[in-house]
């Protein structure tokens, strides 16, 4: 008997300073079998550290990062700038970013489009329908 893995991705990373959103988003990703593994980081700084520590371990690098925009210390835009500097190494530049925000600030949406790694902008919380649309 063989088990078929229906996950779309090997590893997804959630980056949000709000534990409640991380819990909700993780549950939705698990229920949708969106990824085999989910890495949760509560800050942009922690997420960058994780990525830098695992540059030599492609299996530990995410296929998609769900990134909050409004975070203390390092916001989502600052994270994207730093990610761009190491993007060639992160998963052979195939790591994509989905921005998550509780606001519909047009400036935030426009600013995220400057980064080629950003593939979508989703209003929080993440929903099964938003995942299907990806």
MOWOFEN-V97243 format. One record per backbone hydrogen bond with DSSP energy under -1.0 kcal/mol. NH is the residue of the N-H (numbers start at 0). CO is the residue of the C=O. Records with the same first field share a line. If there is no record, write none. Layout:
BEGIN
NH: CO + CO
END
This chain:
BEGIN
8: 33
11: 36
12: 63
13: 38
14: 65
15: 40
21: 17
22: 18
23: 19
24: 20
25: 21
26: 22
27: 23
28: 24
29: 25
30: 26
31: 27
32: 29
33: 28
35: 8
36: 9
38: 11
40: 13
46: 42
47: 43
48: 44
49: 45
50: 46
51: 47
52: 48
53: 49
56: 53
59: 56
60: 57
62: 10
63: 10
64: 95
65: 12
66: 97
67: 14
68: 99
70: 68
73: 71
75: 68
78: 74
79: 75
80: 76
81: 77
82: 78
83: 79
84: 80
88: 85
89: 85
92: 89
93: 90
95: 62
96: 116
97: 64
98: 119
99: 66
100: 121
108: 104
109: 105
110: 106
111: 107
112: 108
113: 110
114: 111
117: 114
118: 96
121: 98
123: 100
130: 126
131: 127
132: 128
133: 129
END
